[in-house]
Amino acid sequence: MHAIARSKDYWRVFSSSAISATLLLACVTNWNSSSVSSSAQTRKRTVILAVSAESGEASMDAIAIIEGKQLRSPYSDEQKDKQKTFGDEYFKQGTVYRLIFGGGDAGTATVSKWSEGCNNIHAQATLSTSARLGGKVMALATNSETLGKRGVSRRPPTDTERAATLTLMKSIYQQNRTPASLMSAIKVTNLTATDLNGDGKYAMIGSFTLAAKNKFERDMFLIATPHGRGVRAEFVKFQAYQPPPEGFLSSIDFIDQLDVDGDGVGEVFATAGGFDGYALLVFKKVGGRWRQVHDQIGDAC
């Protein structure tokens, strides 16, 4: 055969093989892309839920979706379509969440059903835990397999811790011009000891209320840490206000703590009252100081 003819035959065979290889690579790449895309679509985002319980039945509300290390609202009170989508996906019957109490693993919460409230959705769940929830003692739940992977760090304060915290609390009320005659009427709605940064030293997180005869409310949310023989305030949210005729208060109460962004310090989750409703808040220590970094509607009727 002529050399040129052989060369043409060679290039025809080579071109045919190259085209086949290219098509095969394209098919494999397309299949892999579809597989990754499908996997990404089915992979659920990390969610943080608030858990409260009375008489054995628990209620769960969405606090935040985690994107990277940021807390994002899953929806607003006006986004009914997003609420339903969230409920169908995250509050599906039988879905199991890890229960977080004292910043660590404390059991599970299994969704039994979900329903629409006034302006938000809520899930009912069955708990499997040794933590005693009820009243102002609440917890968190998450679908993350990595968050809160440490021992539970939450307990009532010792007598010494409680006395030191109450001394600090009274001094703060006095600094905010609370009459001496009313000091004895201050109520402790919750006082919890928890280790926020794993150093073995327990912070005191407390909520206090004072309702005077003139209906002037004085509420305080406090984060305090050990200092010498006492405690010092690291965060104070003091509110003095006139409640509406219906009596709705704006007091803030501790839910639990969880290190969301992996910086070694647990974010503090709380609930705040409002006019015929409540909100869910998150506080974070930034640059040595605590500040509110997130809020989400609990419900409002």
GUPABA-761995 format. One record per residue: residue number from 1; residue in three letters; x, y, z of N, C-alpha, C in turn. Coordinates in steps of 0.1 Angstrom, whole numbers, plus 2048, in hexadecimal, padded with zeros to 3 digits. Example, Ala and Ser with C-alpha at 12.3 -4.5 7.8 and 13.67 -1.06 7.14 Angstrom:
BEGIN
LUMBA,1,ALA,884,7C7,84E,87B,7D3,84E,884,7DF,84E
LUMBA,2,SER,880,7EA,847,889,7F5,847,881,800,84F
//
This chain:
BEGIN
LUMBA,1,MET,809,7F4,800,800,800,800,809,80C,800
LUMBA,2,HIS,804,817,7F9,80C,823,7F8,80D,82A,806
LUMBA,3,ALA,818,830,809,81B,836,816,810,840,81A
LUMBA,4,ILE,80C,848,810,802,853,813,7F4,84C,817
LUMBA,5,ALA,7F1,841,810,7E4,83A,813,7E5,834,821
LUMBA,6,ARG,7F0,82E,824,7F1,829,832,7F0,834,83C
LUMBA,7,SER,7F6,83F,839,7F5,84B,843,7E6,84F,844
LUMBA,8,LYS,7DF,850,839,7D1,854,83A,7C9,84A,842
LUMBA,9,ASP,7CB,83D,840,7C4,833,848,7C7,834,856
LUMBA,10,TYR,7D4,836,85A,7D8,838,868,7D1,843,86E
LUMBA,11,TRP,7D0,84F,868,7C9,85A,86E,7BA,858,86F
LUMBA,12,ARG,7B4,850,865,7A6,84D,867,7A4,845,873
LUMBA,13,VAL,7AC,83B,875,7AB,832,881,7AD,83A,88E
LUMBA,14,PHE,7B8,843,88E,7BB,84B,899,7B0,854,89D
LUMBA,15,SER,7AA,85B,892,7A0,865,895,793,85E,89A
LUMBA,16,SER,790,852,895,784,84B,89A,786,847,8A8
LUMBA,17,SER,792,842,8AC,795,83E,8BA,794,84A,8C3
LUMBA,18,ALA,79A,856,8BE,79A,862,8C6,78C,867,8C9
LUMBA,19,ILE,784,866,8BF,776,86B,8C0,76E,862,8CA
LUMBA,20,SER,771,855,8C9,76A,84B,8D2,76E,84E,8E0
LUMBA,21,ALA,77C,850,8E2,781,853,8F0,77B,85F,8F5
LUMBA,22,THR,77A,86A,8ED,774,876,8F1,766,875,8F5
LUMBA,23,LEU,75E,86E,8ED,750,86B,8F1,74E,864,8FE
LUMBA,24,LEU,757,85A,8FF,757,852,90C,75A,85A,918
LUMBA,25,LEU,764,863,916,768,86B,921,75D,875,925
LUMBA,26,ALA,756,87A,91A,74B,884,91C,740,87D,924
LUMBA,27,CYS,73D,870,920,732,869,927,735,866,935
LUMBA,28,VAL,742,862,938,746,860,946,746,86D,94E
LUMBA,29,THR,74B,878,948,74B,884,94F,73D,889,952
LUMBA,30,ASN,734,887,948,726,88B,94A,71F,883,955
LUMBA,31,TRP,722,876,955,71C,86D,95F,721,871,96D
LUMBA,32,ASN,72E,874,96E,734,878,97B,72E,885,97F
LUMBA,33,SER,72C,88F,976,726,89C,979,718,89A,97E
LUMBA,34,SER,711,891,977,703,88F,97B,702,888,989
LUMBA,35,SER,70C,87F,98C,70C,878,998,70F,882,9A4
LUMBA,36,VAL,719,88B,9A1,71D,895,9AC,712,89E,9AE
LUMBA,37,SER,70B,8A3,9A3,700,8AC,9A4,6F5,8A6,9AC
LUMBA,38,SER,6F2,899,9A9,6E7,892,9B0,6EA,891,9BE
LUMBA,39,SER,6F7,88E,9C1,6FB,88C,9CF,6FA,899,9D7
LUMBA,40,ALA,6FE,8A4,9D0,6FD,8B1,9D6,6EF,8B5,9D9
LUMBA,41,GLN,6E6,8B2,9D0,6D8,8B5,9D2,6D1,8AE,9DD
LUMBA,42,THR,6D6,8A1,9DF,6D0,899,9EA,6D6,89B,9F7
LUMBA,43,ARG,6E2,8A1,9F7,6E9,8A3,A04,6E2,8AE,A0C
LUMBA,44,LYS,6DE,8AC,A18,6D7,8B6,A20,6E1,8BF,A26
LUMBA,45,ARG,6DD,8CC,A28,6E6,8D5,A2E,6E5,8D3,A3D
LUMBA,46,THR,6EF,8D8,A45,6EF,8D7,A53,6E5,8E1,A59
LUMBA,47,VAL,6DC,8DC,A62,6D2,8E4,A68,6D4,8E3,A78
LUMBA,48,ILE,6D0,8EE,A7E,6D0,8EF,A8D,6C2,8F2,A91
LUMBA,49,LEU,6BD,8EA,A9A,6AF,8EB,A9F,6AF,8EE,AAE
LUMBA,50,ALA,6A5,8F5,AB2,6A2,8F7,AC1,698,8EC,AC5
LUMBA,51,VAL,69B,8E7,AD1,693,8DC,AD6,68D,8E0,AE4
LUMBA,52,SER,680,8DF,AE6,67A,8E1,AF3,671,8D5,AF6
LUMBA,53,ALA,66E,8D3,B02,666,8C7,B05,65E,8C9,B12
LUMBA,54,GLU,652,8C4,B11,649,8C4,B1D,642,8B6,B1D
LUMBA,55,SER,641,8B0,B28,63A,8A3,B29,63E,898,B1F
LUMBA,56,GLY,64B,898,B1C,650,88D,B14,650,890,B05
LUMBA,57,GLU,647,899,B01,647,89D,AF2,64F,8A9,AF0
LUMBA,58,ALA,657,8A8,AE5,660,8B3,AE2,65B,8BB,AD5
LUMBA,59,SER,65F,8C8,AD5,65C,8D0,ACA,669,8D5,AC4
LUMBA,60,MET,66A,8D6,AB7,677,8DB,AB1,674,8E6,AA7
LUMBA,61,ASP,67C,8F0,AA7,67C,8FC,A9E,689,8FD,A97
LUMBA,62,ALA,689,902,A8B,695,904,A83,69B,911,A88
LUMBA,63,ILE,6A8,911,A8B,6B0,91D,A8F,6B8,922,A83
LUMBA,64,ALA,6BF,919,A7D,6C8,91D,A72,6CD,911,A69
LUMBA,65,ILE,6D0,915,A5D,6D7,90C,A54,6E6,911,A54
LUMBA,66,ILE,6EF,907,A54,6FD,90B,A54,703,90A,A46
LUMBA,67,GLU,708,915,A41,70F,916,A34,71E,91A,A37
LUMBA,68,GLY,727,910,A35,735,913,A39,735,913,A48
LUMBA,69,LYS,739,91F,A4D,739,921,A5B,72F,92C,A5F
LUMBA,70,GLN,726,92F,A56,71C,93A,A58,70E,934,A5B
LUMBA,71,LEU,707,93B,A64,6F9,938,A67,6F0,93F,A5E
LUMBA,72,ARG,6E7,938,A57,6DD,93E,A4E,6CF,93B,A52
LUMBA,73,SER,6C6,944,A50,6B8,941,A53,6B3,937,A48
LUMBA,74,PRO,6AC,92D,A4C,6A7,923,A42,69B,929,A3A
LUMBA,75,TYR,694,933,A40,689,939,A39,684,945,A42
LUMBA,76,SER,67B,94D,A3D,675,958,A44,667,954,A48
LUMBA,77,ASP,660,95C,A50,653,959,A54,649,95B,A48
LUMBA,78,GLU,64D,962,A3E,645,964,A32,647,95A,A27
LUMBA,79,GLN,651,952,A28,654,949,A1D,64E,93B,A20
LUMBA,80,LYS,641,93A,A1E,63A,92E,A21,63E,922,A19
LUMBA,81,ASP,642,925,A0C,646,91A,A03,653,914,A08
LUMBA,82,LYS,65C,91D,A0D,669,918,A12,667,911,A20
LUMBA,83,GLN,65D,915,A27,65A,90E,A34,655,900,A31
LUMBA,84,LYS,64C,8FF,A28,647,8F2,A24,652,8E9,A1F
LUMBA,85,THR,65B,8EE,A16,666,8E6,A11,66F,8E2,A1C
LUMBA,86,PHE,672,8EB,A25,67A,8E7,A31,674,8DC,A39
LUMBA,87,GLY,667,8DE,A3C,65F,8D4,A44,65F,8C6,A3D
LUMBA,88,ASP,65D,8C6,A30,65D,8B9,A29,66A,8B2,A29
LUMBA,89,GLU,675,8BA,A29,682,8B5,A28,689,8B1,A36
LUMBA,90,TYR,687,8BB,A3F,68E,8B9,A4C,686,8B4,A57
LUMBA,91,PHE,678,8B6,A56,66F,8B1,A60,667,8A5,A5C
LUMBA,92,LYS,66D,89E,A53,666,892,A4E,665,887,A59
LUMBA,93,GLN,65A,881,A5A,658,877,A65,663,86C,A65
LUMBA,94,GLY,668,86A,A71,673,860,A72,681,865,A71
LUMBA,95,THR,682,872,A6D,690,878,A6C,696,879,A7A
LUMBA,96,VAL,6A2,874,A7C,6A9,874,A89,6B4,87F,A89
LUMBA,97,TYR,6B4,887,A94,6BE,891,A96,6C6,88E,AA3
LUMBA,98,ARG,6D2,892,AA3,6DA,891,AAF,6D6,89C,AB8
LUMBA,99,LEU,6D4,899,AC5,6D0,8A3,ACF,6DD,8A8,AD5
LUMBA,100,ILE,6DD,8B6,AD6,6E9,8BC,ADC,6E5,8C3,AE9
LUMBA,101,PHE,6EC,8BF,AF4,6E9,8C5,B01,6F6,8C8,B08
LUMBA,102,GLY,6F8,8D4,B0C,705,8D8,B12,710,8D7,B07
LUMBA,103,GLY,70C,8DA,AFB,716,8DB,AF0,71B,8CD,AEB
LUMBA,104,GLY,715,8C2,AF0,71A,8B5,AEC,70F,8AB,AE9
LUMBA,105,ASP,713,89F,AE5,709,894,AE2,701,891,AEE
LUMBA,106,ALA,6F3,891,AEC,6EB,88D,AF8,6DF,884,AF4
LUMBA,107,GLY,6E0,87E,AE8,6D5,875,AE4,6D0,878,AD7
LUMBA,108,THR,6C3,875,AD4,6BD,878,AC7,6AF,87E,AC9
LUMBA,109,ALA,6AB,884,ABE,69D,889,ABC,697,884,AAF
LUMBA,110,THR,68C,87C,AB0,687,876,AA4,679,87D,AA1
LUMBA,111,VAL,679,883,A95,66D,88A,A90,661,881,A8F
LUMBA,112,SER,656,885,A95,649,87E,A93,640,884,A89
LUMBA,113,LYS,640,892,A89,638,899,A7F,63B,8A8,A80
LUMBA,114,TRP,636,8AF,A76,638,8BE,A76,62B,8C5,A72
LUMBA,115,SER,62A,8D1,A76,61E,8D9,A73,621,8E7,A72
LUMBA,116,GLU,617,8EF,A6C,619,8FD,A6B,613,904,A78
LUMBA,117,GLY,61B,90E,A7C,616,916,A87,610,923,A82
LUMBA,118,CYS,611,92E,A89,60B,93A,A84,614,940,A79
LUMBA,119,ASN,621,941,A7B,62A,946,A70,636,93E,A6F
LUMBA,120,ASN,636,932,A73,642,929,A72,63D,91A,A73
LUMBA,121,ILE,646,911,A70,643,903,A71,64A,8FD,A7E
LUMBA,122,HIS,645,8F3,A83,64A,8EC,A8F,649,8DD,A8E
LUMBA,123,ALA,653,8D6,A93,653,8C8,A93,651,8C2,AA1
LUMBA,124,GLN,64A,8B7,AA1,649,8AF,AAE,653,8A4,AAD
LUMBA,125,ALA,659,8A0,AB8,663,896,AB8,663,88E,AC5
LUMBA,126,THR,669,882,AC4,66B,879,AD0,679,879,AD3
LUMBA,127,LEU,67C,87C,AE0,68A,87D,AE4,68F,870,AEA
LUMBA,128,SER,69C,86D,AE8,6A3,862,AEF,6AF,868,AF5
LUMBA,129,THR,6AE,86B,B02,6B9,873,B09,6B8,872,B18
LUMBA,130,SER,6C3,874,B1F,6C2,874,B2D,6C1,883,B32
LUMBA,131,ALA,6C2,88C,B29,6C0,89A,B2C,6B2,89D,B30
LUMBA,132,ARG,6B0,8A5,B3A,6A3,8A8,B3F,69E,8B5,B3A
LUMBA,133,LEU,697,8B5,B2F,692,8C1,B29,684,8C5,B2F
LUMBA,134,GLY,681,8D2,B2F,674,8D6,B34,675,8E4,B39
LUMBA,135,GLY,66A,8EC,B37,66B,8FA,B3C,675,902,B34
LUMBA,136,LYS,67E,908,B3C,689,910,B36,695,908,B32
LUMBA,137,VAL,695,8FB,B34,6A0,8F2,B31,69E,8EC,B23
LUMBA,138,MET,6A6,8F1,B19,6A4,8ED,B0B,6B1,8E7,B06
LUMBA,139,ALA,6B0,8E3,AF9,6BC,8DD,AF3,6BC,8E1,AE4
LUMBA,140,LEU,6C6,8DC,ADD,6C7,8DE,ACE,6C7,8D0,AC8
LUMBA,141,ALA,6C5,8D0,ABB,6C6,8C4,AB3,6CC,8C7,AA5
LUMBA,142,THR,6D3,8BD,AA0,6DA,8C0,A93,6DB,8B3,A8B
LUMBA,143,ASN,6DC,8B4,A7E,6DE,8A8,A75,6ED,8A7,A72
LUMBA,144,SER,6F6,8B0,A78,704,8AF,A75,70A,8A3,A7D
LUMBA,145,GLU,714,89C,A76,71B,891,A7D,727,896,A84
LUMBA,146,THR,72B,8A3,A82,737,8A8,A88,736,8B2,A93
LUMBA,147,LEU,72B,8BA,A93,729,8C4,A9D,726,8BE,AAA
LUMBA,148,GLY,72B,8C4,AB5,727,8C0,AC2,72C,8B2,AC6
LUMBA,149,LYS,737,8AE,AC0,73D,8A0,AC3,746,8A1,ACF
LUMBA,150,ARG,740,8A4,ADB,748,8A5,AE7,73E,8A2,AF2
LUMBA,151,GLY,744,8A1,AFE,73B,89E,B0A,732,8A9,B0D
LUMBA,152,VAL,727,8A5,B14,71D,8AF,B18,723,8B7,B23
LUMBA,153,SER,721,8C4,B22,726,8CE,B2C,71B,8D8,B30
LUMBA,154,ARG,712,8D3,B39,707,8DB,B3D,702,8D6,B4B
LUMBA,155,ARG,700,8DE,B54,6FC,8DA,B62,6F6,8E6,B69
LUMBA,156,PRO,6EF,8E4,B74,6EB,8EF,B7D,6F8,8F5,B83
LUMBA,157,PRO,6F8,901,B87,703,907,B8D,705,902,B9C
LUMBA,158,THR,711,902,BA1,713,8FF,BAF,70E,90A,BB7
LUMBA,159,ASP,70D,908,BC4,709,913,BCD,712,91F,BCC
LUMBA,160,THR,71F,91C,BCB,729,927,BCA,727,92F,BBD
LUMBA,161,GLU,725,927,BB2,724,92E,BA5,717,936,BA5
LUMBA,162,ARG,70C,931,BAA,6FF,938,BAA,700,944,BB2
LUMBA,163,ALA,706,944,BBE,708,950,BC7,710,95A,BC0
LUMBA,164,ALA,71B,957,BB9,723,960,BB2,71C,967,BA7
LUMBA,165,THR,714,95F,B9F,70C,964,B94,701,96D,B98
LUMBA,166,LEU,6FB,96A,BA3,6F0,973,BA8,6F5,980,BAD
LUMBA,167,THR,701,980,BB3,708,98C,BB8,70B,995,BAC
LUMBA,168,LEU,710,98F,BA1,712,996,B95,705,99C,B8F
LUMBA,169,MET,6FB,993,B8E,6EE,997,B89,6E9,9A3,B90
LUMBA,170,LYS,6E9,9A3,B9D,6E4,9AE,BA5,6EB,9BB,BA2
LUMBA,171,SER,6F8,9BA,BA1,700,9C6,B9E,6FD,9CC,B90
LUMBA,172,ILE,6FA,9C3,B87,6F6,9C8,B79,6E8,9CF,B7A
LUMBA,173,TYR,6DF,9C9,B81,6D2,9CF,B83,6D3,9DD,B89
LUMBA,174,GLN,6DC,9DE,B93,6DE,9EB,B9A,6E4,9F5,B91
LUMBA,175,GLN,6ED,9F1,B88,6F4,9FA,B7F,6E9,9FF,B75
LUMBA,176,ASN,6DF,9F7,B73,6D4,9FC,B6A,6C8,A02,B71
LUMBA,177,ARG,6CB,A08,B7C,6C2,A10,B84,6B5,A09,B89
LUMBA,178,THR,6B7,9FD,B8D,6AC,9F5,B93,6AB,9F9,BA1
LUMBA,179,PRO,69F,9FD,BA6,69D,A01,BB4,6A1,9F6,BBD
LUMBA,180,ALA,6A7,9FA,BC8,6AB,9F0,BD2,6A0,9E8,BD8
LUMBA,181,SER,694,9EE,BD8,688,9E8,BDE,683,9DD,BD5
LUMBA,182,LEU,688,9DC,BC8,683,9D2,BBF,68D,9C6,BBD
LUMBA,183,MET,699,9C8,BC3,6A3,9BE,BC0,69F,9B0,BC5
LUMBA,184,SER,698,9AF,BD0,694,9A2,BD5,68A,99B,BCC
LUMBA,185,ALA,683,9A2,BC3,679,99D,BBA,67E,997,BAD
LUMBA,186,ILE,68B,998,BAB,691,993,B9F,690,984,B9F
LUMBA,187,LYS,68C,97E,B93,68A,970,B92,695,96A,B89
LUMBA,188,VAL,69A,95E,B8D,6A3,957,B84,69B,94D,B7C
LUMBA,189,THR,69A,950,B6F,692,947,B67,69A,93B,B62
LUMBA,190,ASN,6A7,93D,B61,6B0,931,B5D,6BE,935,B60
LUMBA,191,LEU,6C6,92C,B66,6D4,92E,B68,6DB,921,B66
LUMBA,192,THR,6E4,921,B5C,6EA,915,B57,6F9,916,B57
LUMBA,193,ALA,700,90C,B5B,70F,90B,B5A,713,903,B4E
LUMBA,194,THR,71B,908,B46,720,901,B3A,72E,905,B36
LUMBA,195,ASP,736,8FC,B31,743,8FE,B2D,743,902,B1E
LUMBA,196,LEU,745,90F,B1B,744,913,B0D,750,911,B04
LUMBA,197,ASN,75C,910,B0A,768,90F,B02,770,903,B05
LUMBA,198,GLY,76B,8FA,B0D,773,8ED,B10,77F,8EF,B19
LUMBA,199,ASP,77F,8FA,B21,78B,8FC,B2A,788,8F7,B38
LUMBA,200,GLY,77C,8F0,B3A,779,8EB,B47,773,8F5,B50
LUMBA,201,LYS,772,901,B4C,76C,90C,B55,75E,90F,B4F
LUMBA,202,TYR,755,90F,B59,747,910,B55,742,91F,B55
LUMBA,203,ALA,73C,923,B4A,736,930,B49,728,92F,B4F
LUMBA,204,MET,723,93A,B54,715,93A,B59,70C,942,B4F
LUMBA,205,ILE,702,93C,B4A,6F9,942,B41,6EB,943,B48
LUMBA,206,GLY,6E6,94F,B4A,6DA,951,B52,6D0,95B,B4C
LUMBA,207,SER,6C4,959,B50,6B9,962,B4C,6B2,967,B58
LUMBA,208,PHE,6AF,974,B59,6A9,979,B65,69E,983,B61
LUMBA,209,THR,693,983,B69,688,98C,B66,684,994,B73
LUMBA,210,LEU,67F,9A0,B71,67A,9A8,B7C,66D,9AF,B77
LUMBA,211,ALA,662,9AC,B7C,655,9B3,B79,651,9BB,B85
LUMBA,212,ALA,652,9C8,B83,64E,9D2,B8E,63F,9D4,B8F
LUMBA,213,LYS,63B,9DA,B99,62C,9DD,B9B,627,9E6,B90
LUMBA,214,ASN,630,9EF,B8B,62C,9F8,B81,62D,9F2,B73
LUMBA,215,LYS,62F,9E4,B73,630,9DD,B66,63C,9E0,B5D
LUMBA,216,PHE,646,9E6,B63,652,9E9,B5C,65B,9DD,B5D
LUMBA,217,GLU,65E,9D6,B52,665,9CA,B52,674,9CC,B50
LUMBA,218,ARG,67C,9C5,B58,68A,9C5,B57,690,9B7,B55
LUMBA,219,ASP,694,9B3,B49,699,9A6,B46,6A8,9A7,B43
LUMBA,220,MET,6AF,99C,B46,6BD,99B,B43,6C1,98D,B3F
LUMBA,221,PHE,6CA,98D,B35,6D0,980,B30,6DF,982,B32
LUMBA,222,LEU,6E5,978,B39,6F3,97A,B3E,6FC,96E,B3A
LUMBA,223,ILE,708,971,B35,712,966,B33,71E,96B,B3C
LUMBA,224,ALA,721,963,B46,72C,967,B4F,736,95B,B50
LUMBA,225,THR,742,95F,B53,74D,955,B54,754,956,B61
LUMBA,226,PRO,75B,94C,B66,762,94C,B73,76D,957,B73
LUMBA,227,HIS,76E,95E,B7E,778,968,B7F,77C,96A,B8E
LUMBA,228,GLY,788,965,B91,78C,965,B9F,782,95C,BA7
LUMBA,229,ARG,77D,962,BB2,773,95A,BBA,765,95C,BB6
LUMBA,230,GLY,763,964,BAC,755,967,BA7,754,964,B98
LUMBA,231,VAL,74B,96C,B92,749,96B,B83,749,97A,B7E
LUMBA,232,ARG,74C,97B,B71,74B,988,B6B,742,987,B5E
LUMBA,233,ALA,73C,992,B5B,732,992,B50,73A,992,B42
LUMBA,234,GLU,737,989,B39,73D,98A,B2C,732,98F,B22
LUMBA,235,PHE,726,98D,B25,71B,992,B1C,70F,995,B25
LUMBA,236,VAL,709,9A1,B23,6FD,9A5,B2B,6F3,9AB,B21
LUMBA,237,LYS,6E7,9A6,B21,6DC,9AC,B19,6D2,9B0,B23
LUMBA,238,PHE,6D2,9BC,B27,6C8,9C2,B31,6BD,9C9,B2A
LUMBA,239,GLN,6B1,9C6,B2D,6A5,9CC,B27,69C,9D2,B31
LUMBA,240,ALA,699,9DF,B30,68F,9E5,B38,684,9EB,B2F
LUMBA,241,TYR,678,9E6,B31,66E,9EA,B27,660,9E9,B2E
LUMBA,242,GLN,656,9EF,B27,648,9EE,B2B,641,9E3,B22
LUMBA,243,PRO,63E,9D8,B28,637,9CD,B20,62A,9D2,B1B
LUMBA,244,PRO,625,9CC,B10,618,9D0,B0B,60D,9CB,B14
LUMBA,245,PRO,601,9CF,B13,5F6,9CB,B1C,5F4,9BC,B1C
LUMBA,246,GLU,5F7,9B5,B11,5F6,9A7,B11,600,9A0,B1A
LUMBA,247,GLY,60B,9A7,B1E,615,9A1,B27,620,99A,B20
LUMBA,248,PHE,622,99B,B13,62C,994,B0D,63A,99A,B10
LUMBA,249,LEU,643,991,B14,651,995,B18,65B,993,B0D
LUMBA,250,SER,666,99A,B0F,671,999,B05,67E,992,B0B
LUMBA,251,SER,67B,98A,B16,687,984,B1D,68D,97A,B14
LUMBA,252,ILE,69A,977,B16,6A3,96E,B0F,6A6,962,B18
LUMBA,253,ASP,6A5,956,B12,6A8,94A,B1A,6B1,941,B12
LUMBA,254,PHE,6BB,93B,B19,6C5,932,B13,6BE,925,B0E
LUMBA,255,ILE,6C2,921,B02,6BE,914,AFC,6CA,90A,AFF
LUMBA,256,ASP,6D5,90D,AF8,6E1,904,AFB,6ED,90B,AF3
LUMBA,257,GLN,6F8,904,AF3,704,909,AEC,70A,8FF,AE3
LUMBA,258,LEU,710,903,AD8,716,8FA,ACE,720,901,AC6
LUMBA,259,ASP,72C,8FC,AC5,737,902,ABD,734,8FF,AAE
LUMBA,260,VAL,72E,908,AA8,72A,907,A9A,735,908,A90
LUMBA,261,ASP,73E,912,A92,748,916,A88,756,910,A8C
LUMBA,262,GLY,757,907,A96,763,900,A99,76E,909,A9F
LUMBA,263,ASP,76B,915,AA5,775,91D,AAA,779,91A,AB9
LUMBA,264,GLY,772,910,ABE,775,90B,ACC,76C,912,AD6
LUMBA,265,VAL,763,91B,AD2,75A,921,ADC,74C,91F,AD7
LUMBA,266,GLY,744,91A,AE0,736,917,ADC,72E,924,ADA
LUMBA,267,GLU,726,924,ACF,71C,92F,ACE,711,92C,AD7
LUMBA,268,VAL,70B,937,ADC,700,936,AE6,6F3,938,ADF
LUMBA,269,PHE,6EA,92E,AE0,6DD,92F,AD9,6D2,933,AE4
LUMBA,270,ALA,6C9,93B,AE0,6BF,940,AEA,6B2,943,AE3
LUMBA,271,THR,6A8,944,AEB,69A,948,AE6,696,955,AED
LUMBA,272,ALA,690,95E,AE5,68C,96B,AEA,67D,96C,AE8
LUMBA,273,GLY,676,971,AF3,668,974,AF2,665,980,AE9
LUMBA,274,GLY,658,981,AE5,654,98D,ADE,645,98E,ADE
LUMBA,275,PHE,63F,997,AD7,631,999,AD7,62A,98D,AD1
LUMBA,276,ASP,624,984,AD9,61D,978,AD5,625,96F,ACC
LUMBA,277,GLY,632,96E,AD0,63B,966,AC8,649,965,ACF
LUMBA,278,TYR,652,95F,AC7,660,95E,ACC,669,95D,AC1
LUMBA,279,ALA,676,95F,AC3,680,95E,AB9,68B,955,ABF
LUMBA,280,LEU,694,951,AB6,69F,948,AB9,6AC,950,AB6
LUMBA,281,LEU,6B5,951,AC0,6C1,959,ABE,6CE,951,AC0
LUMBA,282,VAL,6D9,956,ABA,6E6,950,ABC,6F0,95B,ABF
LUMBA,283,PHE,6F8,959,AC9,702,962,ACE,710,95B,ACC
LUMBA,284,LYS,719,963,AC7,727,95E,AC4,731,967,ACA
LUMBA,285,LYS,73C,961,ACF,747,969,AD4,750,96D,AC8
LUMBA,286,VAL,751,97A,AC5,759,97F,ABA,763,989,ABF
LUMBA,287,GLY,770,987,ABD,77A,990,AC2,779,992,AD1
LUMBA,288,GLY,776,987,AD8,776,988,AE7,769,98D,AED
LUMBA,289,ARG,75F,991,AE4,752,996,AE9,747,98E,AE3
LUMBA,290,TRP,73C,98D,AEB,730,986,AE6,727,990,ADF
LUMBA,291,ARG,721,98B,AD4,717,993,ACD,70E,98A,AC6
LUMBA,292,GLN,702,98F,AC3,6F8,987,ABC,6FB,986,AAE
LUMBA,293,VAL,6FB,97A,AA8,6FF,978,A9A,6F4,973,A91
LUMBA,294,HIS,6E9,96E,A97,6DF,968,A90,6D1,969,A97
LUMBA,295,ASP,6C6,96A,A8F,6B9,969,A95,6B0,962,A8B
LUMBA,296,GLN,6A6,95B,A90,69C,954,A88,68F,954,A8F
LUMBA,297,ILE,684,956,A87,677,956,A8D,674,948,A94
LUMBA,298,GLY,66F,948,AA0,66A,93C,AA6,65B,93A,AA2
LUMBA,299,ASP,653,944,AA5,646,946,AA0,640,953,AA5
LUMBA,300,ALA,635,957,A9F,62E,963,AA3,620,962,A9E
LUMBA,301,CYS,617,964,AA7,608,962,AA4,601,96F,AA4
//
